[in-house]
Amino acid sequence: MNKALSIIIFSTLILLTLFAFSFKLHGEDEGDKKGTLKYKDFQTPEYCQGCHNDFYQQWSQAMMSQAYTHHWDEIEYFKLAVAHAEVKPELKDAVDGCNGCHTPMAYLAGDLTPPRPEEGSRANESVSCEVCHLIKGIEGDTAYNFNWIIEPGQTKYSSRKGEMESPNHKIVATDLYSGTKICGSCHNEKSPFGVWVKSTQLEWEEGPYADADVTCQECHMPDTEMKTAKMGTTYPDSRTHLFNGAHDPGKVRGTIELRIQPDIRETVPGEVVVLTVTAFNQKTGHKFPTGSVEDRIVWLHVEAEDEAGNIYHIPVDKKGFEGEEYTIASDVLAYQDMGVPLGIENFEGVRREDVPIGDRIFRIPYFDPEGRMTIMQWNTASLGVDYRIGPRETKTETYTFELPFEIEPGKLKVKAEMYYRLLVKPVGEYLEVPEEEYQEQLVNNHSTEITVYP
């Protein structure tokens, strides 16, 4: 082999090696990023606080700073996901992948399974300043399963265009931070079975807000007048870093506008009144609920109160669509697949929702490979009917109420109330999750009156 040919072959091998490393770091497959970097490649949030205190204070009370340490996330991850992968090793990559969005630095550093939050490791930094502001792109056309391209270093990426200087780092403006794909890289997720178990950004793309160019940031990082750095310029349109969403009662309140009306205003005992409730999604650019909808539950409750204070619960009228049984509250058991990670043979499950029987539920059920309803998204092999409320969509429900003969004559007040829980209550109780994680929140309510004559 002559010297020139040797040089060509050697150079080719070097280029192939560099290409392989680049693919390893930035490849579309989520496993490609695992263990490719080190914690020391990232500054801590406290370091960033030195100049960006307002942003730091906002972030520190947002779920972004608690994505790994949050009570339910910790219990779900260690008690269910990690334990499940120990029983079924084929799930290990998917369970490791949870960290790609909940504590990306730990995933990139190969610190898997990360230490528990009480151990105080850098995994606790969750979704930190550096993690987001070092993202330079998204692999492929669809953002999902943390397919961001990250490049540690002195260059930080931002949506702010124009002349900007920092004594600490270089600032590069990119359209990525003004768009929604950067959000979708973690808020869209496919299970190991190829099922979309999170699709918040995709729901936005398919809805009316995308056409109007109202992005995720408009609602979850609203503009305000503030400095982006202590020594910097005051901008009239600085993006807040509160990321207020599903865990913020103020954000949830009023999401759905409710109205209820009867078909008649005057009646007598024994007669039938048909009540119509309209539920209009006036607030979200995606479906409601969204995100971890295997955990979330939204329901509509209708009841009447007569002059004597007697309460009558009114169940929803069935519509007859396929899978409707999952959208009406019952006392059936579900989530039997939790028995595998919990080590309980023939686990009977827990009550599916624990809300008043007959109430309408707005949800999409997740099913495990055996066709049982599950709250473990990594074990989701199929989905049921999607009966959530889309952006600017109105759902109409009817309630047929046959007035009891013993009802008290006078004014009959009928009210519709919509409630929301972050986590199905029986699951939270069974796994000993703090009660605050499954407390019901009032989304909205509305009432009307009917006159009942003797």
N, C-alpha and C positions, 0 to 999 in steps of 0.2 A: 504494500500500500504506500503510495507516494505521500509526501508531506502535505501537499495541497489538499488531497482527498481527506487526509486525517483531520486537517483543520476544518473542512466543511462538515464532516461527520460530527466532530466534537461540538462545533457551533450549533448544529442542528439539535443535538442532544440537550445542550444548554437551553435553547429556545423552547423545546418541548417540556423541559422540566419547569421553566418559568411559567409556561402556559398552564401546565397541570396545577401549579401552586395557585395561580390566579383563579382557575376554575374551582379549586378546592375552597378558596376563600369566598368567591362570589357566585358559585354555581347555584342553579335553581333548586336543586335538591336540598332539603333542609339539613340533611346530615353532613353536607359539605362544609358547613361553617363550624361544626363542633370541634373545639379544641384548637382552633387556628390562631388564636391570639392569647394575650395574657391580661390579667387585671391591670397591670402597670401601664398598659397601653392607653388607659382611660383615666382622665382626671376625675376626682370625686366631685359630687355636687357642692360640697362645702368649699372646694377650691373655686368653683364657678361663682359661688355666692360673694366672693371678694369684690367682684365688679357688678354682678347681676342680682343684687339682693332682692329686689321686688319679684323678679321671676322665681328666684329660689323660694321665697316665702309662699308664693302661690303654688308652686309645684309641691312643696312639702306638705300641703294640706289636701292635695289632689290624689286620686287613686293611682296616678302614674308613679308616685313615690311609695305606694303600698302594694304594688302589683304582686310582689313576692311575700310580703309580710302580713297581708290582710287575713283576718281570722278564717273566713270560709275558704279562701284560696289555699292557705296552709293545710287546713284539715282535708280538703278535697285532694290536694296533691299527695300528701304523705299517707293519709289513712286509706285513700282509694286508689289513686293513680300509681304511686310507687309500689304499693302492695300488690296491685293488679299485675304490674309488669314482673314482679318476682314470681308470681304464679304462672304467668303467661309471657315468657321472655320475648315472644314475637312482638309484643307491644312496647318493648323497651325504647326503641327509637322514637316512637310517637310520644311516649311519656317524657323522655328527655327533651323532646321538642316543645313541651309546655314552657320550658324555660327560655326558649327563643324569643318569647314575647313577654313573659313575666319577669325574667331577670336575664336579659340578653348577654350581659357581661359574663355571667357565670357559664352560660352556654358556650360563648365564644372562647372562654378560658378552659373549657373542658372540665369545669368543676361540677361534676354530675355523679350522683345526685347531690345538689348543693347542701350545705349545712342548714339545719333548721334555723329559723329566724332568731331564736333566743341565743344562738351562738355568736351573733353579731358579725358575720362575715360580710364581704363586699357584695355578696348576692343580695343583701338587704337593700342595696341602692336601687333595685328594681329597674324601672325605665328611667334612667338618669338623663341629665342634660347632654352629656357626651354621646350617649347611645343615639339620641335623636339627631343631634346636630353634626354627627359625622357620617350620616347617610347621604350618599351622593347619587343614588339611583335605585331603580327597581328592576329585577330580572324579569324578562318576559313582558307580555301584554297585560296579564292579570296579577294584581297584587294579592298575595295570600301567603300564609304559613311563613312569615318573616323572611320573604324573599327580597329583602333590601340588600343593597350593596354598601358595605360600610368600610371606611378607610381612616383608621386612626392617624392623628397627626395634628399639625398646627392649623390646618384649614378647617374652618367651621362653616357649615352651610345654613342659609337663612332665606326667608322670602323677601327681606328688605332690600330693595334695589336703590341704587344711587351711591354717592360717595360715602363710604364708611371706613373708618380706621379703628384699629384696636392696638394698644401697646403689647398685647399678649398673644394675639393670634391673627391669622388671616381670615377675612370674611368673604365668602363667595355667595352671591345671590343665585338662586335657581328656582325655576317654576315648580319643581317638585314640591316645595314647601307651601305653595299657594294652591296646589291641587289636592285631590283626595286619595291618591294612590299610596302616599306615604302612610295614611291612616289605615288603608285597606291591607297593608302588608302584615298587620296584626289583627285587624278587626274583620278580616275574612279568613276562614280556616276550613280546610278539608280534613276529615278524619282519615285514619289508615285505610278505610274502606272506600275512599273517594267520595264521601258525602259532605256537602257543604254544611258544617255544623255552626259556622258563623258566617254571616254574609252582609254585614251592616253597610259596608261601602258599596257592595254590588246592588243592594236594595236602593241605595241613593242613586246609583248610575241609572237604574231602571225607572226612577221616579221623576216627578215634575220639577224637583229642585235642581237636578242636574241640568235640565233644559234652561232653567233660569239662572244657572251659574251661582247658585247659593250653596257654598261648600260646607264641609264639616266644620271648618274653622270659624265660619260665620256664627255658628251657634255655640260651639264648644270652646272656642278661643276668641270671644268677641273683642272688638276694637275698644281701646280706651286711650285717653291722653296720659302718657307717662314716659319716663326715660327708660330706654332699654338697658342702659348701664349707668352706674353712678356718675361717671364723668362725661356721659354722652349727651346727645341731643334729646330734647323732649319732642316726641312725635305725637300727632293727633290721632294716629291709627295704630298704636302699638298693640300687638296681640297679647291678651292676658294668657297666663299659663295655668289656669284653674282646671281646665278639662272637665268641667262639671257635666255630669251625665246621669246614668242610671242610679248611682249611689247618692245623688243629691236630691233630697225631697223637694226642694224648691224648683228643680228642673222637671221632676215628674209631675208635680202639681199642675193641673190645668192642661196637661198634654192632650187629653180628649175632651171635647165639648159635648155635654150630654143634654138631651131634651126628651121629655116624656109628655105624651098627651093621650087622653082617653077618646074612645069613639063616641061616647055620650057624656053629658055633664050632670044629668039627673037620672036617678034610678031607684029601685026598691030592692029589699032583700030577696035573694033567690034569682035575680036577674044576672046576665053576663055582661061584663065590661071588657072590651079589648083595649089594651094599652100598647102604644107604640113608642119605642125608645130609639132615638137616633144617636149614634156615637161617631162624632166627626174628629178625625185626627188633624188638629189645627196646628200642631207644633213641631212634629218630627219630620226630618228629611228622609227617614227610613221607616221601616215598619215598627209598630209598637205592640208588644215588646220586641226588642232586638238584642243582638249580642249573644250572651249565654242563655238562650231561650229554653234550654233543657232545664235550667234552674228557675227561670222567671215564671211568674204566674200573674195574670191579669183577669179579673172577673167582674161581671155586672150583676148587681143584686137589686131586686125590686121588691118592695114591701108596702103594705097599706096599713094605716093606723086610723081606727075609728074614734068617735067622740069620747068613748070610754077608755081610750088608751090601749085597746086590744090590737095586737100586731098580727098581720097576716102575711106570710111569706108567699110570693107568687113565682113559681118556676117559669122558665122561658118556654115558649112554644118551639117544638122541634121543627126543623126545616127539611130534614130527610136526606141530607147530602152524605156521601160516603165518608166514614170516619167521624161522623158527628158525635159519637159517644165519647170521644176524647175532649170534646168542647163543652160538655155539660157535666157539672160536678156530680160525683157519686161517691159511694163509700167503698169502691173497689180498691184492691191492693196493687202496687206496682213496684218497680225498681228492684226486682228480685236479683238482678245481676250484681248488686252490691255485695251479695253474700260471698262471691268469689274472693275479692280482696279482703273482706272481713273474716274470711275463714269459717263461714257458717254454711254448713251443708243443708241443702233444701230450704234455703231462706225464703220465707213466705212473703217478704217485702213489707212495705209500710203503706199507709193510706195514700192514695194518689195525689190528693190536693188539700183536703181538710178545709173546704169552704162550704157554705150552705148548699145542700143537695138540690140540684135543679137550676143552679145559677149558670149563666153562660160564661164560658172561659175562652179567652183569646190567646191561643197558643199554637205551636207546632210540635207534635209529639215526636220524640226520638226513640228508635227501636234498636235493640242489640241484635247480634247475629241470630238469636233464637226467636226474634220477633216480640220480645218483651220490652215494655216501656223502660227507658233508662235515663238517668241524669249524668251518665259518664260519657262525655262527648267523644273520647278516644275509643269508646266501644260501640259507637253508633254506626250501624250498617245500613239503615234506611230511615226515611222520614215519613210521617203521616200527613194528614191534611193540614195545610197552612191556613189557619183561621185567625190570623193577626190583622191589625188594622194598618193599611198602607198609608203613606203620606198623602194628605188631602183626600183620603177615602172616608166614606160614611158607611158604617154598618147599621142595618136596621133590624131590630128584634121586636117581636110581639109577645105579649103576655096576656093570656086569657084568664080572667078572674071571675069565677062564679061566686057572687056575694053570699055568704052564709045567712041563713034565716035569722040567726041570733045576733047579727051585726047591729051595732048601736046606730040608730038614725042620727042624721046630722051631717057635719062635714067629714068626708073621708079623705085624708091626706095620703097621696101616693107619691113615693119617692124612688128615684133611681140613683144608685151609688156605684161608682167604679173604684175598685181597689187594686193594689199592686203589691206584690212581694218579690224581693230579690231572690228568694230561695223558697222552695216548697217547704211548708212548715213541718210536716211529719219527717222529712229527711233531716232538716235542721235539728229537730228534737232528738231524733234517733242517734245522730252523729255528735250530739252535744256541742252544736255550734252556738255561739252567743246569740241570745234572743234578738238582739238588735238586727241580726242578719235576715230574719224572716218576719219581722214585724210588718203588719199590714199598713199600707199608706193609702190615704184617700187621694185618688186622682181627680175626681170631680163628682158633683151631684146636681140633681135638679128635681123639683117636685111640682105636683099639680093637685087640684082638689076636685072632688065629685060630691054632689049633694045626694044623700041617701034619705028617702022619705020612708015613714013607717009603713 
